[in-house]
């Protein structure tokens, strides 16, 4: 009977140690999960901020001002603008001749 009691006592101690170990592992995993969720939320906030920044940078007025300042670009005046007209009849004749 003593051997059975010793065997059952050892088995009880092993089960208790296994329970403590699994609880500790579960706590550690829960803490890791909480950290990962906090990091994901932080990255989502950063992503939203980057999208807002991109929208602001893409505005035409901002692009225009940066082109003028950074690249020393200037708008064209009307006397420097050349307008081309296409003679559609001559274009149609040329296309017919090419066929």
Backbone as JSON Lines, residues from 0, in Angstrom:
{"i":0,"aa":"X","n":[0.82,-1.18,0.0],"ca":[0.0,0.0,0.0],"c":[0.87,1.25,0.0]}
{"i":1,"aa":"X","n":[2.02,1.18,0.66],"ca":[2.9,2.33,0.75],"c":[3.44,2.7,-0.62]}
{"i":2,"aa":"X","n":[3.75,1.68,-1.43],"ca":[4.27,1.97,-2.77],"c":[3.21,2.66,-3.62]}
{"i":3,"aa":"X","n":[1.99,2.24,-3.51],"ca":[0.9,2.84,-4.27],"c":[0.73,4.29,-3.82]}
{"i":4,"aa":"X","n":[0.8,4.55,-2.53],"ca":[0.67,5.92,-2.01],"c":[1.83,6.8,-2.51]}
{"i":5,"aa":"X","n":[3.04,6.24,-2.5],"ca":[4.19,7.01,-3.0],"c":[4.04,7.29,-4.49]}
{"i":6,"aa":"X","n":[3.59,6.3,-5.22],"ca":[3.39,6.48,-6.65],"c":[2.31,7.52,-6.93]}
{"i":7,"aa":"X","n":[1.21,7.45,-6.21],"ca":[0.15,8.43,-6.38],"c":[0.59,9.83,-5.94]}
{"i":8,"aa":"X","n":[1.39,9.91,-4.88],"ca":[1.93,11.21,-4.43],"c":[2.84,11.82,-5.47]}
{"i":9,"aa":"X","n":[3.71,11.0,-6.06],"ca":[4.62,11.49,-7.11],"c":[3.83,11.93,-8.34]}
{"i":10,"aa":"X","n":[2.8,11.16,-8.67],"ca":[1.95,11.52,-9.8],"c":[1.2,12.82,-9.54]}
{"i":11,"aa":"X","n":[0.75,13.0,-8.3],"ca":[0.08,14.23,-7.91],"c":[1.02,15.42,-8.01]}
{"i":12,"aa":"X","n":[2.25,15.27,-7.58],"ca":[3.25,16.35,-7.65],"c":[3.56,16.68,-9.11]}
{"i":13,"aa":"X","n":[3.7,15.68,-9.95],"ca":[3.95,15.91,-11.37],"c":[2.77,16.65,-12.03]}
{"i":14,"aa":"X","n":[1.57,16.26,-11.68],"ca":[0.39,16.94,-12.23],"c":[0.34,18.39,-11.76]}
{"i":15,"aa":"X","n":[0.66,18.63,-10.5],"ca":[0.65,19.99,-9.97],"c":[1.7,20.84,-10.67]}
{"i":16,"aa":"X","n":[2.89,20.28,-10.87],"ca":[3.94,21.01,-11.58],"c":[3.53,21.29,-13.03]}
{"i":17,"aa":"X","n":[2.89,20.32,-13.67],"ca":[2.41,20.52,-15.02],"c":[1.36,21.62,-15.09]}
{"i":18,"aa":"X","n":[0.47,21.65,-14.08],"ca":[-0.56,22.68,-14.04],"c":[0.06,24.06,-13.85]}
{"i":19,"aa":"X","n":[1.01,24.17,-12.95],"ca":[1.68,25.46,-12.71],"c":[2.41,25.91,-13.96]}
{"i":20,"aa":"X","n":[3.09,24.99,-14.62],"ca":[3.83,25.32,-15.84],"c":[2.88,25.78,-16.95]}
{"i":21,"aa":"X","n":[1.77,25.09,-17.12],"ca":[0.83,25.48,-18.17],"c":[0.17,26.82,-17.86]}
{"i":22,"aa":"X","n":[-0.12,27.09,-16.61],"ca":[-0.68,28.39,-16.25],"c":[0.32,29.51,-16.5]}
{"i":23,"aa":"X","n":[1.58,29.26,-16.17],"ca":[2.61,30.27,-16.43],"c":[2.76,30.52,-17.92]}
{"i":24,"aa":"X","n":[2.73,29.47,-18.71],"ca":[2.84,29.61,-20.16],"c":[1.63,30.37,-20.71]}
{"i":25,"aa":"X","n":[0.44,30.07,-20.19],"ca":[-0.76,30.78,-20.63],"c":[-0.69,32.25,-20.29]}
{"i":26,"aa":"X","n":[-0.19,32.59,-19.11],"ca":[-0.03,34.0,-18.74],"c":[0.95,34.7,-19.65]}
{"i":27,"aa":"X","n":[2.07,34.04,-19.94],"ca":[3.08,34.63,-20.82],"c":[2.51,34.85,-22.22]}
{"i":28,"aa":"X","n":[1.76,33.89,-22.73],"ca":[1.14,34.04,-24.05],"c":[0.11,35.16,-24.05]}
{"i":29,"aa":"X","n":[-0.64,35.3,-22.96],"ca":[-1.62,36.38,-22.88],"c":[-0.94,37.74,-22.88]}
{"i":30,"aa":"X","n":[0.17,37.86,-22.15],"ca":[0.92,39.12,-22.14],"c":[1.47,39.42,-23.53]}
{"i":31,"aa":"X","n":[1.99,38.4,-24.21],"ca":[2.49,38.59,-25.58],"c":[1.37,39.01,-26.52]}
{"i":32,"aa":"X","n":[0.19,38.43,-26.35],"ca":[-0.96,38.8,-27.16],"c":[-1.35,40.26,-26.92]}
{"i":33,"aa":"X","n":[-1.37,40.68,-25.68],"ca":[-1.71,42.07,-25.35],"c":[-0.7,43.03,-25.97]}
{"i":34,"aa":"X","n":[0.57,42.68,-25.9],"ca":[1.61,43.53,-26.5],"c":[1.44,43.61,-28.02]}
{"i":35,"aa":"X","n":[1.15,42.48,-28.65],"ca":[0.98,42.45,-30.1],"c":[-0.24,43.28,-30.51]}
{"i":36,"aa":"X","n":[-1.31,43.2,-29.73],"ca":[-2.5,43.99,-30.06],"c":[-2.23,45.48,-29.89]}
{"i":37,"aa":"X","n":[-1.48,45.85,-28.85],"ca":[-1.13,47.26,-28.65],"c":[-0.25,47.76,-29.79]}
{"i":38,"aa":"X","n":[0.69,46.94,-30.23],"ca":[1.56,47.31,-31.34],"c":[0.76,47.44,-32.63]}
{"i":39,"aa":"X","n":[-0.2,46.54,-32.84],"ca":[-1.04,46.61,-34.04],"c":[-1.87,47.89,-34.04]}
{"i":40,"aa":"X","n":[-2.38,48.26,-32.89],"ca":[-3.15,49.5,-32.8],"c":[-2.27,50.71,-33.07]}
{"i":41,"aa":"X","n":[-1.06,50.69,-32.53],"ca":[-0.12,51.79,-32.76],"c":[0.23,51.89,-34.24]}
{"i":42,"aa":"X","n":[0.46,50.76,-34.89],"ca":[0.78,50.77,-36.33],"c":[-0.41,51.24,-37.16]}
{"i":43,"aa":"X","n":[-1.61,50.91,-36.73],"ca":[-2.79,51.38,-37.45],"c":[-2.93,52.9,-37.35]}
{"i":44,"aa":"X","n":[-2.64,53.45,-36.18],"ca":[-2.68,54.91,-36.01],"c":[-1.62,55.56,-36.89]}
{"i":45,"aa":"X","n":[-0.42,54.97,-36.93],"ca":[0.64,55.52,-37.77],"c":[0.24,55.44,-39.25]}
{"i":46,"aa":"X","n":[-0.4,54.36,-39.66],"ca":[-0.83,54.2,-41.04],"c":[-1.85,55.28,-41.41]}
{"i":47,"aa":"X","n":[-2.8,55.51,-40.52],"ca":[-3.78,56.56,-40.78],"c":[-3.11,57.93,-40.9]}
{"i":48,"aa":"X","n":[-2.12,58.18,-40.04],"ca":[-1.41,59.46,-40.09],"c":[-0.63,59.6,-41.4]}
{"i":49,"aa":"X","n":[-0.02,58.52,-41.85],"ca":[0.72,58.56,-43.12],"c":[-0.22,58.79,-44.3]}
{"i":50,"aa":"X","n":[-1.41,58.21,-44.25],"ca":[-2.37,58.44,-45.32],"c":[-2.82,59.9,-45.33]}
{"i":51,"aa":"X","n":[-3.03,60.48,-44.15],"ca":[-3.38,61.9,-44.09],"c":[-2.26,62.77,-44.63]}
{"i":52,"aa":"X","n":[-1.03,62.43,-44.27],"ca":[0.12,63.18,-44.77],"c":[0.22,63.08,-46.29]}
{"i":53,"aa":"X","n":[-0.01,61.89,-46.82],"ca":[0.05,61.69,-48.27],"c":[-1.02,62.51,-48.98]}
{"i":54,"aa":"X","n":[-2.2,62.54,-48.41],"ca":[-3.28,63.33,-48.99],"c":[-2.91,64.81,-49.01]}
{"i":55,"aa":"X","n":[-2.33,65.28,-47.91],"ca":[-1.94,66.68,-47.84],"c":[-0.83,67.01,-48.82]}
{"i":56,"aa":"X","n":[0.11,66.1,-48.99],"ca":[1.22,66.35,-49.9],"c":[0.79,66.3,-51.37]}
{"i":57,"aa":"X","n":[-0.29,65.61,-51.64],"ca":[-0.71,65.44,-53.03],"c":[-1.57,66.59,-53.53]}
{"i":58,"aa":"X","n":[-1.87,67.55,-52.7],"ca":[-2.71,68.66,-53.14],"c":[-1.98,69.47,-54.22]}
{"i":59,"aa":"X","n":[-2.74,69.9,-55.2],"ca":[-2.16,70.59,-56.35],"c":[-1.46,71.89,-55.95]}
{"i":60,"aa":"X","n":[-2.02,72.61,-55.0],"ca":[-1.4,73.87,-54.6],"c":[-0.05,73.64,-53.94]}
{"i":61,"aa":"X","n":[0.05,72.57,-53.17],"ca":[1.33,72.26,-52.54],"c":[2.36,71.82,-53.58]}
{"i":62,"aa":"X","n":[1.92,71.03,-54.53],"ca":[2.83,70.6,-55.6],"c":[3.29,71.81,-56.4]}
{"i":63,"aa":"X","n":[2.37,72.73,-56.7],"ca":[2.7,73.92,-57.45],"c":[3.72,74.78,-56.7]}
{"i":64,"aa":"X","n":[3.49,74.99,-55.41],"ca":[4.43,75.84,-54.65],"c":[5.8,75.19,-54.52]}
{"i":65,"aa":"X","n":[5.82,73.87,-54.35],"ca":[7.13,73.19,-54.26],"c":[7.86,73.2,-55.6]}
{"i":66,"aa":"X","n":[7.11,73.1,-56.69],"ca":[7.75,73.16,-58.01],"c":[8.33,74.55,-58.26]}
{"i":67,"aa":"X","n":[7.61,75.57,-57.84],"ca":[8.11,76.93,-58.03],"c":[9.34,77.2,-57.17]}
{"i":68,"aa":"X","n":[9.3,76.78,-55.92],"ca":[10.42,77.06,-55.0],"c":[11.6,76.12,-55.24]}
{"i":69,"aa":"X","n":[11.33,74.81,-55.23],"ca":[12.41,73.84,-55.31],"c":[13.05,73.72,-56.67]}
{"i":70,"aa":"X","n":[12.25,73.85,-57.72],"ca":[12.77,73.66,-59.08],"c":[12.85,74.95,-59.88]}
{"i":71,"aa":"X","n":[12.5,76.05,-59.24],"ca":[12.51,77.37,-59.87],"c":[11.68,77.38,-61.15]}
{"i":72,"aa":"X","n":[10.54,76.71,-61.13],"ca":[9.65,76.67,-62.29],"c":[8.73,77.89,-62.26]}
{"i":73,"aa":"X","n":[8.34,78.31,-63.44],"ca":[7.46,79.47,-63.57],"c":[6.31,79.12,-64.49]}
{"i":74,"aa":"X","n":[5.15,79.72,-64.27],"ca":[4.03,79.43,-65.16],"c":[4.26,80.06,-66.53]}
{"i":75,"aa":"X","n":[3.71,79.42,-67.55],"ca":[3.86,79.94,-68.9],"c":[2.9,81.11,-69.12]}
{"i":76,"aa":"X","n":[3.38,82.09,-69.84],"ca":[2.51,83.21,-70.19],"c":[1.82,82.91,-71.51]}
{"i":77,"aa":"X","n":[0.81,83.68,-71.83],"ca":[0.03,83.43,-73.05],"c":[0.87,83.61,-74.31]}
{"i":78,"aa":"X","n":[1.84,84.52,-74.3],"ca":[2.64,84.74,-75.51],"c":[3.63,83.6,-75.76]}
{"i":79,"aa":"X","n":[3.88,82.76,-74.77],"ca":[4.78,81.62,-74.94],"c":[4.02,80.32,-75.21]}
{"i":80,"aa":"X","n":[2.71,80.4,-75.29],"ca":[1.89,79.22,-75.51],"c":[1.58,79.08,-76.99]}
{"i":81,"aa":"X","n":[1.76,77.9,-77.52],"ca":[1.52,77.63,-78.93],"c":[0.33,76.69,-79.05]}
{"i":82,"aa":"X","n":[-0.68,77.09,-79.79],"ca":[-1.87,76.26,-80.0],"c":[-1.82,75.69,-81.4]}
{"i":83,"aa":"X","n":[-1.99,74.4,-81.54],"ca":[-1.97,73.72,-82.82],"c":[-3.39,73.34,-83.2]}
{"i":84,"aa":"X","n":[-3.7,73.5,-84.47],"ca":[-5.0,73.07,-84.98],"c":[-4.76,71.97,-86.0]}
{"i":85,"aa":"X","n":[-5.69,71.05,-86.06],"ca":[-5.57,69.91,-86.98],"c":[-6.63,70.05,-88.06]}
{"i":86,"aa":"X","n":[-6.17,69.98,-89.29],"ca":[-7.1,70.01,-90.42],"c":[-7.65,68.6,-90.56]}
{"i":87,"aa":"X","n":[-8.88,68.4,-90.07],"ca":[-9.46,67.06,-90.05],"c":[-9.71,66.51,-91.45]}
{"i":88,"aa":"X","n":[-10.02,67.37,-92.39],"ca":[-10.26,66.91,-93.77],"c":[-8.96,66.38,-94.36]}
{"i":89,"aa":"X","n":[-7.87,67.1,-94.17],"ca":[-6.58,66.64,-94.7],"c":[-6.14,65.36,-94.0]}
{"i":90,"aa":"X","n":[-6.44,65.23,-92.72],"ca":[-6.09,64.03,-91.97],"c":[-6.88,62.83,-92.5]}
{"i":91,"aa":"X","n":[-8.16,63.03,-92.8],"ca":[-8.99,61.96,-93.34],"c":[-8.49,61.53,-94.71]}
{"i":92,"aa":"X","n":[-8.09,62.52,-95.54],"ca":[-7.56,62.18,-96.87],"c":[-6.26,61.39,-96.75]}
{"i":93,"aa":"X","n":[-5.41,61.74,-95.82],"ca":[-4.14,61.06,-95.64],"c":[-4.38,59.63,-95.16]}
{"i":94,"aa":"X","n":[-5.38,59.44,-94.31],"ca":[-5.68,58.1,-93.83],"c":[-6.25,57.23,-94.94]}
{"i":95,"aa":"X","n":[-7.09,57.83,-95.8],"ca":[-7.64,57.09,-96.93],"c":[-6.54,56.71,-97.91]}
{"i":96,"aa":"X","n":[-5.59,57.6,-98.13],"ca":[-4.49,57.34,-99.06],"c":[-3.59,56.24,-98.51]}
{"i":97,"aa":"X","n":[-3.47,56.14,-97.2],"ca":[-2.6,55.14,-96.59],"c":[-3.21,53.72,-96.69]}
{"i":98,"aa":"X","n":[-4.5,53.68,-96.86],"ca":[-5.16,52.36,-96.93],"c":[-5.01,51.81,-98.29]}
